[in-house]
């Protein structure tokens, strides 16, 4: 939030908490779930949005209707009667959309696979300005119902966390996403820190903070502490490739390290230097994903290297080898 808007928000919550801290917590949850405007801000964002939209211009488009009137939007590439082929699902991060994932989507489509790229409610072409984890998982389930089983799922940031929550079956009544493999790019392993930071930012007192977190249980059927994906990544029965940059300023690399302790089917790939957003379209990252999906390199990398006392999977493709 801009400084002036933040000060006004803090003042509003100070006054509201005098009336009712529980009401303040519920209002805070609504604010927490309010999504940014889908319009790109700044010249770089506008250029990236235009380039991505151009690359997805030929894709089929679908509206996925969810409970309560919410909608998700899906792009499909290589759809229709094209014979037997892989099917991949791609999900974006908070405040992003499928068009910003166009490099990844295009790379996957170039393999001949059918690719479904989601816009979550409140993002991209989906409309609205509201999203929480329950709605995101519902959108993923709706995509599975509309397009069929997926061979692999790939998500960035919040979208990766939503895929993990879905795969683990954490949301009651939402059919878990299918897939032999799961790729997480710059994704958080749990969400409690987000709510703590948000409550501190807007000045919530303990009772109001508790009320904020209770709303998570009310709308999702799960307590906030249940959304700890590092505890479930090793038990979902499929290989997981975790890609992260140690210079990520939005989602700490500690989340990737937590995933890395979740079992021997979870592999880490460090894409240092690409931060939180550029990592999506970085050539080494696209190569790592392609190798993981094509031949199981993420399960049995065949070769590892040590760097700063951490084991990093080594993928045998030119861009990565040259970087080393």
C-alpha positions as YAML, in Angstrom:
chain: A
units: angstrom
residues:
- id: 1
  name: UNK
  ca: [0.00, 0.00, 0.00]
- id: 2
  name: UNK
  ca: [1.11, 3.57, -0.61]
- id: 3
  name: UNK
  ca: [2.08, 5.35, 2.59]
- id: 4
  name: UNK
  ca: [-0.97, 7.63, 2.71]
- id: 5
  name: UNK
  ca: [-3.40, 4.79, 1.95]
- id: 6
  name: UNK
  ca: [-1.71, 2.62, 4.56]
- id: 7
  name: UNK
  ca: [-1.99, 5.31, 7.23]
- id: 8
  name: UNK
  ca: [-5.68, 5.78, 6.44]
- id: 9
  name: UNK
  ca: [-6.19, 2.00, 6.61]
- id: 10
  name: UNK
  ca: [-4.41, 1.78, 9.95]
- id: 11
  name: UNK
  ca: [-6.52, 4.61, 11.32]
- id: 12
  name: UNK
  ca: [-9.66, 2.85, 10.12]
- id: 13
  name: UNK
  ca: [-8.68, -0.37, 11.87]
- id: 14
  name: UNK
  ca: [-7.76, 1.46, 15.08]
- id: 15
  name: UNK
  ca: [-11.23, 2.96, 15.18]
- id: 16
  name: UNK
  ca: [-12.95, -0.27, 14.17]
- id: 17
  name: UNK
  ca: [-11.16, -2.25, 16.87]
- id: 18
  name: UNK
  ca: [-12.54, 0.12, 19.48]
- id: 19
  name: UNK
  ca: [-15.99, -0.98, 18.38]
- id: 20
  name: UNK
  ca: [-15.26, -4.69, 17.85]
- id: 21
  name: UNK
  ca: [-11.97, -6.48, 17.37]
- id: 22
  name: UNK
  ca: [-13.74, -9.51, 15.92]
- id: 23
  name: UNK
  ca: [-15.47, -7.36, 13.33]
- id: 24
  name: UNK
  ca: [-12.12, -5.76, 12.54]
- id: 25
  name: UNK
  ca: [-10.66, -9.23, 11.93]
- id: 26
  name: UNK
  ca: [-13.44, -10.12, 9.52]
- id: 27
  name: UNK
  ca: [-13.03, -6.84, 7.66]
- id: 28
  name: UNK
  ca: [-9.28, -7.42, 7.54]
- id: 29
  name: UNK
  ca: [-9.87, -10.79, 5.88]
- id: 30
  name: UNK
  ca: [-11.92, -9.15, 3.13]
- id: 31
  name: UNK
  ca: [-9.13, -6.65, 2.59]
- id: 32
  name: UNK
  ca: [-6.52, -9.41, 2.62]
- id: 33
  name: UNK
  ca: [-8.41, -11.25, -0.15]
- id: 34
  name: UNK
  ca: [-8.88, -8.18, -2.35]
- id: 35
  name: UNK
  ca: [-6.84, -8.65, -5.49]
- id: 36
  name: UNK
  ca: [-4.90, -5.92, -7.31]
- id: 37
  name: UNK
  ca: [-6.24, -4.32, -10.45]
- id: 38
  name: UNK
  ca: [-5.50, -6.54, -13.46]
- id: 39
  name: UNK
  ca: [-4.28, -3.53, -15.42]
- id: 40
  name: UNK
  ca: [-0.49, -3.56, -15.69]
- id: 41
  name: UNK
  ca: [1.34, -0.72, -13.99]
- id: 42
  name: UNK
  ca: [4.54, 0.73, -15.38]
- id: 43
  name: UNK
  ca: [6.12, 0.45, -18.80]
- id: 44
  name: UNK
  ca: [7.83, -2.89, -18.15]
- id: 45
  name: UNK
  ca: [4.62, -4.50, -16.93]
- id: 46
  name: UNK
  ca: [2.68, -3.10, -19.87]
- id: 47
  name: UNK
  ca: [5.26, -4.43, -22.32]
- id: 48
  name: UNK
  ca: [5.31, -7.87, -20.67]
- id: 49
  name: UNK
  ca: [1.52, -7.99, -20.63]
- id: 50
  name: UNK
  ca: [1.25, -7.02, -24.31]
- id: 51
  name: UNK
  ca: [3.87, -9.59, -25.33]
- id: 52
  name: UNK
  ca: [2.18, -12.34, -23.34]
- id: 53
  name: UNK
  ca: [-1.27, -11.46, -24.66]
- id: 54
  name: UNK
  ca: [0.06, -11.63, -28.21]
- id: 55
  name: UNK
  ca: [1.51, -15.10, -27.61]
- id: 56
  name: UNK
  ca: [-1.80, -16.35, -26.24]
- id: 57
  name: UNK
  ca: [-3.92, -14.62, -28.86]
- id: 58
  name: UNK
  ca: [-4.58, -17.86, -30.74]
- id: 59
  name: UNK
  ca: [-5.54, -19.88, -27.66]
- id: 60
  name: UNK
  ca: [-9.07, -21.10, -27.02]
- id: 61
  name: UNK
  ca: [-10.76, -19.40, -24.07]
- id: 62
  name: UNK
  ca: [-13.12, -20.80, -21.49]
- id: 63
  name: UNK
  ca: [-15.08, -19.47, -18.52]
- id: 64
  name: UNK
  ca: [-15.16, -21.75, -15.48]
- id: 65
  name: UNK
  ca: [-18.04, -20.97, -13.14]
- id: 66
  name: UNK
  ca: [-17.45, -21.54, -9.45]
- id: 67
  name: UNK
  ca: [-19.67, -21.56, -6.38]
- id: 68
  name: UNK
  ca: [-21.02, -18.26, -5.16]
- id: 69
  name: UNK
  ca: [-20.90, -16.62, -8.58]
- id: 70
  name: UNK
  ca: [-17.10, -16.46, -8.84]
- id: 71
  name: UNK
  ca: [-15.47, -17.25, -12.18]
- id: 72
  name: UNK
  ca: [-12.10, -18.44, -13.38]
- id: 73
  name: UNK
  ca: [-10.81, -18.14, -16.93]
- id: 74
  name: UNK
  ca: [-8.78, -20.67, -18.90]
- id: 75
  name: UNK
  ca: [-6.67, -20.55, -22.04]
- id: 76
  name: UNK
  ca: [-6.16, -23.80, -23.96]
- id: 77
  name: UNK
  ca: [-3.43, -24.47, -26.51]
- id: 78
  name: UNK
  ca: [-3.29, -27.60, -28.67]
- id: 79
  name: UNK
  ca: [-6.84, -28.55, -27.76]
- id: 80
  name: UNK
  ca: [-9.28, -30.62, -29.75]
- id: 81
  name: UNK
  ca: [-8.91, -33.96, -31.51]
- id: 82
  name: UNK
  ca: [-5.15, -34.03, -31.90]
- id: 83
  name: UNK
  ca: [-4.62, -37.59, -30.73]
- id: 84
  name: UNK
  ca: [-2.88, -38.91, -27.63]
- id: 85
  name: UNK
  ca: [-0.72, -36.30, -25.95]
- id: 86
  name: UNK
  ca: [0.23, -34.94, -22.55]
- id: 87
  name: UNK
  ca: [-1.97, -32.42, -20.79]
- id: 88
  name: UNK
  ca: [-0.44, -29.76, -18.51]
- id: 89
  name: UNK
  ca: [-2.00, -27.20, -16.18]
- id: 90
  name: UNK
  ca: [-0.29, -23.86, -15.49]
- id: 91
  name: UNK
  ca: [-1.22, -21.51, -12.62]
- id: 92
  name: UNK
  ca: [-0.02, -17.97, -11.91]
- id: 93
  name: UNK
  ca: [0.88, -16.02, -8.80]
- id: 94
  name: UNK
  ca: [-1.00, -13.38, -6.81]
- id: 95
  name: UNK
  ca: [-1.55, -10.21, -8.83]
- id: 96
  name: UNK
  ca: [-0.42, -11.93, -12.02]
- id: 97
  name: UNK
  ca: [-2.26, -13.80, -14.79]
- id: 98
  name: UNK
  ca: [-1.76, -16.39, -17.49]
- id: 99
  name: UNK
  ca: [-0.38, -13.84, -19.95]
- id: 100
  name: UNK
  ca: [2.64, -13.29, -17.72]
- id: 101
  name: UNK
  ca: [3.27, -17.05, -17.91]
- id: 102
  name: UNK
  ca: [3.30, -17.01, -21.72]
- id: 103
  name: UNK
  ca: [6.96, -18.05, -22.12]
- id: 104
  name: UNK
  ca: [6.36, -21.14, -20.01]
- id: 105
  name: UNK
  ca: [3.02, -21.87, -21.67]
- id: 106
  name: UNK
  ca: [4.55, -21.53, -25.14]
- id: 107
  name: UNK
  ca: [7.46, -23.82, -24.24]
- id: 108
  name: UNK
  ca: [5.06, -26.49, -23.00]
- id: 109
  name: UNK
  ca: [2.81, -26.15, -26.06]
- id: 110
  name: UNK
  ca: [5.84, -26.50, -28.35]
- id: 111
  name: UNK
  ca: [6.25, -30.07, -27.07]
- id: 112
  name: UNK
  ca: [2.87, -30.88, -28.60]
- id: 113
  name: UNK
  ca: [1.13, -31.10, -25.24]
- id: 114
  name: UNK
  ca: [-2.31, -29.71, -24.54]
- id: 115
  name: UNK
  ca: [-1.73, -26.79, -22.18]
- id: 116
  name: UNK
  ca: [-4.34, -25.19, -19.91]
- id: 117
  name: UNK
  ca: [-3.38, -21.85, -18.36]
- id: 118
  name: UNK
  ca: [-5.68, -20.55, -15.63]
- id: 119
  name: UNK
  ca: [-6.64, -17.05, -14.59]
- id: 120
  name: UNK
  ca: [-7.78, -17.34, -10.99]
- id: 121
  name: UNK
  ca: [-10.81, -15.33, -9.79]
- id: 122
  name: UNK
  ca: [-9.86, -11.69, -9.41]
- id: 123
  name: UNK
  ca: [-7.07, -11.99, -11.98]
- id: 124
  name: UNK
  ca: [-6.57, -11.62, -15.70]
- id: 125
  name: UNK
  ca: [-9.71, -12.24, -17.73]
- id: 126
  name: UNK
  ca: [-11.59, -13.89, -14.85]
- id: 127
  name: UNK
  ca: [-13.05, -10.66, -13.49]
- id: 128
  name: UNK
  ca: [-13.76, -9.75, -9.89]
- id: 129
  name: UNK
  ca: [-11.39, -8.52, -7.21]
- id: 130
  name: UNK
  ca: [-11.51, -11.32, -4.62]
- id: 131
  name: UNK
  ca: [-9.53, -14.51, -4.11]
- id: 132
  name: UNK
  ca: [-8.57, -16.86, -1.30]
- id: 133
  name: UNK
  ca: [-6.96, -20.28, -1.27]
- id: 134
  name: UNK
  ca: [-10.28, -22.11, -1.22]
- id: 135
  name: UNK
  ca: [-11.43, -20.35, -4.39]
- id: 136
  name: UNK
  ca: [-8.10, -21.01, -6.10]
- id: 137
  name: UNK
  ca: [-8.33, -24.73, -5.35]
- id: 138
  name: UNK
  ca: [-11.94, -24.73, -6.54]
- id: 139
  name: UNK
  ca: [-10.78, -23.18, -9.83]
- id: 140
  name: UNK
  ca: [-8.15, -25.90, -10.21]
- id: 141
  name: UNK
  ca: [-10.79, -28.56, -9.59]
- id: 142
  name: UNK
  ca: [-13.08, -26.91, -12.16]
- id: 143
  name: UNK
  ca: [-10.27, -27.05, -14.72]
- id: 144
  name: UNK
  ca: [-9.86, -30.77, -14.08]
- id: 145
  name: UNK
  ca: [-13.58, -31.33, -14.48]
- id: 146
  name: UNK
  ca: [-13.71, -29.34, -17.73]
- id: 147
  name: UNK
  ca: [-10.54, -30.59, -19.44]
- id: 148
  name: UNK
  ca: [-9.81, -33.97, -17.86]
- id: 149
  name: UNK
  ca: [-6.88, -35.40, -15.95]
- id: 150
  name: UNK
  ca: [-3.53, -33.62, -16.11]
- id: 151
  name: UNK
  ca: [-0.18, -35.33, -16.57]
- id: 152
  name: UNK
  ca: [1.65, -32.55, -14.75]
- id: 153
  name: UNK
  ca: [0.91, -29.23, -13.08]
- id: 154
  name: UNK
  ca: [3.17, -26.19, -12.94]
- id: 155
  name: UNK
  ca: [2.55, -23.18, -10.71]
- id: 156
  name: UNK
  ca: [4.27, -19.94, -9.78]
- id: 157
  name: UNK
  ca: [4.17, -18.41, -6.30]
- id: 158
  name: UNK
  ca: [0.60, -18.49, -4.93]
- id: 159
  name: UNK
  ca: [-0.39, -20.65, -7.90]
- id: 160
  name: UNK
  ca: [2.18, -23.26, -6.93]
- id: 161
  name: UNK
  ca: [0.99, -23.27, -3.34]
- id: 162
  name: UNK
  ca: [-2.60, -23.71, -4.55]
- id: 163
  name: UNK
  ca: [-1.55, -26.71, -6.64]
- id: 164
  name: UNK
  ca: [0.14, -28.29, -3.62]
- id: 165
  name: UNK
  ca: [-2.91, -27.64, -1.43]
- id: 166
  name: UNK
  ca: [-5.10, -29.18, -4.12]
- id: 167
  name: UNK
  ca: [-2.85, -32.21, -4.66]
- id: 168
  name: UNK
  ca: [-2.83, -32.86, -0.90]
- id: 169
  name: UNK
  ca: [-6.64, -32.76, -0.79]
- id: 170
  name: UNK
  ca: [-6.69, -30.10, 1.91]
- id: 171
  name: UNK
  ca: [-9.86, -28.33, 0.77]
- id: 172
  name: UNK
  ca: [-13.02, -30.28, 1.63]
- id: 173
  name: UNK
  ca: [-15.31, -31.07, -1.33]
- id: 174
  name: UNK
  ca: [-12.71, -29.96, -3.92]
- id: 175
  name: UNK
  ca: [-11.50, -32.85, -6.09]
- id: 176
  name: UNK
  ca: [-7.68, -33.00, -5.82]
- id: 177
  name: UNK
  ca: [-5.74, -32.16, -8.96]
- id: 178
  name: UNK
  ca: [-4.25, -35.08, -10.87]
- id: 179
  name: UNK
  ca: [-0.77, -35.29, -12.32]
- id: 180
  name: UNK
  ca: [2.28, -37.51, -12.32]
- id: 181
  name: UNK
  ca: [4.54, -34.54, -11.58]
- id: 182
  name: UNK
  ca: [4.32, -31.17, -9.90]
- id: 183
  name: UNK
  ca: [6.51, -28.10, -10.45]
- id: 184
  name: UNK
  ca: [6.59, -25.22, -7.96]
- id: 185
  name: UNK
  ca: [8.30, -21.97, -8.97]
- id: 186
  name: UNK
  ca: [9.02, -19.42, -6.23]
- id: 187
  name: UNK
  ca: [6.19, -20.84, -4.14]
- id: 188
  name: UNK
  ca: [5.56, -20.41, -0.40]
- id: 189
  name: UNK
  ca: [5.46, -23.54, 1.73]
- id: 190
  name: UNK
  ca: [2.99, -22.13, 4.27]
- id: 191
  name: UNK
  ca: [0.84, -19.02, 4.69]
- id: 192
  name: UNK
  ca: [0.90, -18.10, 8.38]
- id: 193
  name: UNK
  ca: [3.69, -15.57, 7.79]
- id: 194
  name: UNK
  ca: [1.54, -13.71, 5.25]
- id: 195
  name: UNK
  ca: [-1.30, -13.25, 7.74]
- id: 196
  name: UNK
  ca: [1.10, -12.26, 10.51]
- id: 197
  name: UNK
  ca: [2.79, -9.66, 8.31]
- id: 198
  name: UNK
  ca: [-0.55, -8.35, 7.05]
- id: 199
  name: UNK
  ca: [-1.97, -8.02, 10.56]
- id: 200
  name: UNK
  ca: [1.13, -6.19, 11.70]
- id: 201
  name: UNK
  ca: [0.98, -3.90, 8.67]
- id: 202
  name: UNK
  ca: [-2.59, -2.76, 9.32]
- id: 203
  name: UNK
  ca: [-2.19, -2.69, 13.10]
- id: 204
  name: UNK
  ca: [-4.38, -5.56, 14.28]
- id: 205
  name: UNK
  ca: [-4.48, -6.38, 17.97]
- id: 206
  name: UNK
  ca: [-4.32, -10.03, 19.13]
- id: 207
  name: UNK
  ca: [-8.10, -10.62, 19.22]
- id: 208
  name: UNK
  ca: [-8.55, -9.05, 15.78]
- id: 209
  name: UNK
  ca: [-5.61, -11.05, 14.42]
- id: 210
  name: UNK
  ca: [-7.19, -14.25, 15.73]
- id: 211
  name: UNK
  ca: [-10.51, -13.27, 14.12]
- id: 212
  name: UNK
  ca: [-8.69, -12.72, 10.81]
- id: 213
  name: UNK
  ca: [-7.21, -16.20, 10.96]
- id: 214
  name: UNK
  ca: [-10.53, -17.77, 12.01]
- id: 215
  name: UNK
  ca: [-11.99, -16.50, 8.74]
- id: 216
  name: UNK
  ca: [-9.57, -18.79, 6.91]
- id: 217
  name: UNK
  ca: [-11.19, -21.77, 8.63]
- id: 218
  name: UNK
  ca: [-14.67, -20.45, 7.95]
- id: 219
  name: UNK
  ca: [-14.22, -20.10, 4.18]
- id: 220
  name: UNK
  ca: [-11.90, -23.05, 3.51]
- id: 221
  name: UNK
  ca: [-12.79, -25.61, 6.17]
- id: 222
  name: UNK
  ca: [-9.15, -25.69, 7.27]
- id: 223
  name: UNK
  ca: [-7.18, -23.89, 9.94]
- id: 224
  name: UNK
  ca: [-4.37, -21.60, 8.84]
- id: 225
  name: UNK
  ca: [-1.71, -23.92, 10.24]
- id: 226
  name: UNK
  ca: [-3.05, -26.78, 8.09]
- id: 227
  name: UNK
  ca: [-1.76, -25.01, 4.98]
- id: 228
  name: UNK
  ca: [1.82, -26.13, 5.53]
- id: 229
  name: UNK
  ca: [2.66, -27.72, 2.22]
- id: 230
  name: UNK
  ca: [6.17, -28.74, 3.29]
- id: 231
  name: UNK
  ca: [4.48, -31.39, 5.46]
- id: 232
  name: UNK
  ca: [2.53, -32.78, 2.51]
- id: 233
  name: UNK
  ca: [4.96, -32.45, -0.40]
- id: 234
  name: UNK
  ca: [6.57, -35.79, 0.37]
- id: 235
  name: UNK
  ca: [3.28, -37.63, 0.81]
- id: 236
  name: UNK
  ca: [1.30, -36.70, -2.33]
- id: 237
  name: UNK
  ca: [2.72, -39.67, -4.23]
- id: 238
  name: UNK
  ca: [4.42, -37.85, -7.07]
- id: 239
  name: UNK
  ca: [7.79, -36.22, -7.85]
- id: 240
  name: UNK
  ca: [7.97, -32.51, -7.08]
- id: 241
  name: UNK
  ca: [10.43, -30.07, -8.63]
- id: 242
  name: UNK
  ca: [10.92, -26.94, -6.52]
- id: 243
  name: UNK
  ca: [12.50, -24.02, -8.38]
- id: 244
  name: UNK
  ca: [13.54, -20.94, -6.43]
- id: 245
  name: UNK
  ca: [16.01, -18.08, -6.46]
- id: 246
  name: UNK
  ca: [17.95, -17.24, -3.34]
- id: 247
  name: UNK
  ca: [17.58, -13.58, -4.31]
- id: 248
  name: UNK
  ca: [13.76, -13.83, -4.32]
- id: 249
  name: UNK
  ca: [12.62, -10.79, -2.31]
- id: 250
  name: UNK
  ca: [8.93, -11.73, -2.20]
- id: 251
  name: UNK
  ca: [9.01, -15.38, -1.13]
- id: 252
  name: UNK
  ca: [12.03, -16.29, 0.96]
- id: 253
  name: UNK
  ca: [14.28, -19.09, -0.27]
- id: 254
  name: UNK
  ca: [13.71, -20.68, 3.15]
- id: 255
  name: UNK
  ca: [10.39, -21.92, 1.76]
- id: 256
  name: UNK
  ca: [12.24, -23.90, -0.91]
- id: 257
  name: UNK
  ca: [14.56, -25.31, 1.74]
- id: 258
  name: UNK
  ca: [11.56, -26.42, 3.79]
- id: 259
  name: UNK
  ca: [10.17, -28.19, 0.74]
- id: 260
  name: UNK
  ca: [13.55, -29.82, 0.29]
- id: 261
  name: UNK
  ca: [13.25, -31.57, 3.64]
- id: 262
  name: UNK
  ca: [9.86, -33.08, 2.77]
- id: 263
  name: UNK
  ca: [11.15, -36.32, 1.28]
- id: 264
  name: UNK
  ca: [13.34, -37.87, -1.38]
- id: 265
  name: UNK
  ca: [10.79, -37.25, -4.15]
- id: 266
  name: UNK
  ca: [11.25, -33.48, -3.78]
- id: 267
  name: UNK
  ca: [14.13, -31.91, -5.70]
- id: 268
  name: UNK
  ca: [15.45, -28.37, -5.54]
- id: 269
  name: UNK
  ca: [16.67, -26.35, -8.48]
- id: 270
  name: UNK
  ca: [18.27, -23.03, -7.60]
- id: 271
  name: UNK
  ca: [17.73, -20.37, -10.26]
- id: 272
  name: UNK
  ca: [19.74, -17.66, -8.57]
- id: 273
  name: UNK
  ca: [19.78, -14.22, -10.12]
- id: 274
  name: UNK
  ca: [16.23, -14.36, -11.48]
- id: 275
  name: UNK
  ca: [14.35, -13.11, -8.42]
- id: 276
  name: UNK
  ca: [10.65, -13.74, -8.02]
- id: 277
  name: UNK
  ca: [9.19, -12.70, -11.38]
- id: 278
  name: UNK
  ca: [11.87, -13.04, -14.05]
- id: 279
  name: UNK
  ca: [12.31, -16.65, -12.96]
- id: 280
  name: UNK
  ca: [9.10, -17.64, -14.80]
- id: 281
  name: UNK
  ca: [10.56, -17.16, -18.26]
- id: 282
  name: UNK
  ca: [14.28, -17.71, -17.56]
- id: 283
  name: UNK
  ca: [15.89, -20.09, -20.05]
- id: 284
  name: UNK
  ca: [17.55, -22.31, -17.41]
- id: 285
  name: UNK
  ca: [14.23, -22.64, -15.61]
- id: 286
  name: UNK
  ca: [12.32, -23.54, -18.77]
- id: 287
  name: UNK
  ca: [15.01, -26.10, -19.58]
- id: 288
  name: UNK
  ca: [14.82, -27.63, -16.12]
- id: 289
  name: UNK
  ca: [11.05, -27.94, -16.35]
- id: 290
  name: UNK
  ca: [11.23, -29.47, -19.83]
- id: 291
  name: UNK
  ca: [13.77, -32.05, -18.65]
- id: 292
  name: UNK
  ca: [11.75, -32.87, -15.54]
- id: 293
  name: UNK
  ca: [8.57, -33.41, -17.52]
- id: 294
  name: UNK
  ca: [10.22, -35.26, -20.40]
- id: 295
  name: UNK
  ca: [12.34, -37.91, -18.76]
- id: 296
  name: UNK
  ca: [12.15, -37.74, -14.98]
- id: 297
  name: UNK
  ca: [15.33, -35.79, -14.46]
- id: 298
  name: UNK
  ca: [13.81, -34.32, -11.33]
- id: 299
  name: UNK
  ca: [13.47, -37.77, -9.76]
- id: 300
  name: UNK
  ca: [16.87, -39.10, -10.61]
- id: 301
  name: UNK
  ca: [19.00, -36.22, -11.68]
- id: 302
  name: UNK
  ca: [21.86, -38.55, -12.52]
- id: 303
  name: UNK
  ca: [24.39, -35.99, -11.32]
- id: 304
  name: UNK
  ca: [24.48, -33.48, -8.50]
- id: 305
  name: UNK
  ca: [26.70, -30.59, -7.65]
- id: 306
  name: UNK
  ca: [27.44, -29.05, -4.27]
- id: 307
  name: UNK
  ca: [27.20, -25.33, -3.78]
- id: 308
  name: UNK
  ca: [27.23, -23.57, -0.42]
- id: 309
  name: UNK
  ca: [26.73, -26.93, 1.30]
- id: 310
  name: UNK
  ca: [23.44, -27.57, -0.51]
- id: 311
  name: UNK
  ca: [22.74, -30.35, -2.99]
- id: 312
  name: UNK
  ca: [21.39, -28.97, -6.23]
- id: 313
  name: UNK
  ca: [19.97, -31.20, -8.98]
- id: 314
  name: UNK
  ca: [21.96, -30.90, -12.18]
- id: 315
  name: UNK
  ca: [19.94, -31.00, -15.38]
- id: 316
  name: UNK
  ca: [21.84, -31.95, -18.50]
- id: 317
  name: UNK
  ca: [20.84, -29.21, -20.86]
- id: 318
  name: UNK
  ca: [23.16, -26.67, -22.47]
- id: 319
  name: UNK
  ca: [21.98, -23.44, -20.86]
- id: 320
  name: UNK
  ca: [22.36, -24.78, -17.34]
- id: 321
  name: UNK
  ca: [25.69, -26.52, -17.98]
- id: 322
  name: UNK
  ca: [27.09, -23.33, -19.53]
- id: 323
  name: UNK
  ca: [26.00, -21.33, -16.50]
- id: 324
  name: UNK
  ca: [28.06, -23.60, -14.29]
...
